[in-house]
Amino acid sequence: MKVYLDNAATTPMAPEVLDVITEAMKNHYGNPSSIHSHGREVRTLIEEARKSVAKHLNVTPAEIFFTSGGTEADNMVIRCSVEDLGIERIISSPIEHHAVLHTAEELAKKGKIQFDLVKLKADGHVDLVDLESLLKSSDKKTLVSLMHANNEIGNLLDLDAVAQLTQQYGALFHSDTVQTMGHYRFDLQETKVDFLAAAAHKFNGPKGVGFIYISNRNKLKPYITGGSQERNMRAGTENVYGILGLAKALDLAYASLDQKQEHIQGLKSYMMERLKAEVPGIKFNGDTEGRSLYTVLNVSFPPSAFSEMMLFKLDIEGISASGGSACSSGSDVGSHVLGAIGVEPGRANIRFSFSKYNTREEIDYVVAKLKEMHQA
């Protein structure tokens, strides 16, 4: 049996998305910058995709820009806000994605910004009292960059509370929603976020494409220059097939959102119950039963002779899971997220992440294999 439980790294592409991409590859090959009918036809498809994405977020199409994914979007916000908006200080957290942390650290090393990290609570949530204290402490123009849901432990940020704080103290707010786009509803007229990043392959779309929301309250200059694409904001011929696939995937995600949430949350709760019953000494990292992303379960197993081999042994049994972020899985450095929340050394920590395609039968199989490993 083969079981895929690494959906926080990437999700399988929905068949309907593949159909849209295949049809476009066959019939819509014009360059969208060309003025002839083939080009105009493709330009129309891109703008229809932009309108569709904007509608889901309750923003204008002019505030949506397609990118290569979440990492580019995060980099664009951070670098351009410093260069174009006069940002002098960035506040983030120790458990952000490296697309945010490494970018801000680089700018700080070059002396371009002051870089502050907000404290975390014991359960891994951002300490909003400390965030307010940091915002009060300086008159420097500030960007707050905090992800909506952590990609390793699943903790959910209260976007509305942070948005209210940043507005109160005149700061800008950027949120990486790569793990939550297509999994939660967003109304950016109600939640005043200045910038938002997303990637299609996290909601059953294609890899290599994402988007950035830039509020019309803020004017950035192009991050990639050399052409007038994306209304002069991102040069380079558009990834037409990726953009069309992204829009279709997002439409599908929101069309069945309530059923999907119920199904996946059921799988997560079921796996937690089974693991508690079958594997002694089990723990869960993050606020698993509180404000938590329903697609992610980070499990901490008691130390054993197989602790360092668990992912390998799971792989042999046909089970795909992760030790943390897929973006750093080739590194021999431990998870910066688990380190930041003080996870006990010596335990094996595995992230299981679910999609609408997973089943209870698969969970039973995985739990049975985990039980065997800890009885060996």
Secondary structure, 3 states (H helix, E strand, C coil): CCEECECCCCCCCCHHHHHHHHHHHHHCCCCCCCCCHHHHHHHHHHHHHHHHHHHHHCCCHHHEEEECCHHHHHHHHHHHHHHHHCCCEEEECCCCCHHHHHHHHHHHHCCCCEEEECCECCCCCECHHHHHHHHHCCCCCEEEECCCECCCCCEECCHHHHHHHHHHCCCEEEEECCCCECCECCCCCCCCCCEEEEEHHHCCCCCCCEEEEECCCCCCCCCECCCCHHHHCECCCCCHHHHHHHHHHHHHHHHCHHHHHHHHHHHHHHHHHHHHHHCCCCEECCCCCCCECCCEEEEEECCCCCHHHHHHHHHHCCEECECCCHHHCCCCCCCHHHHHCCCCCCCEEEEEECCCCCCHHHHHHHHHHHHHHHHC
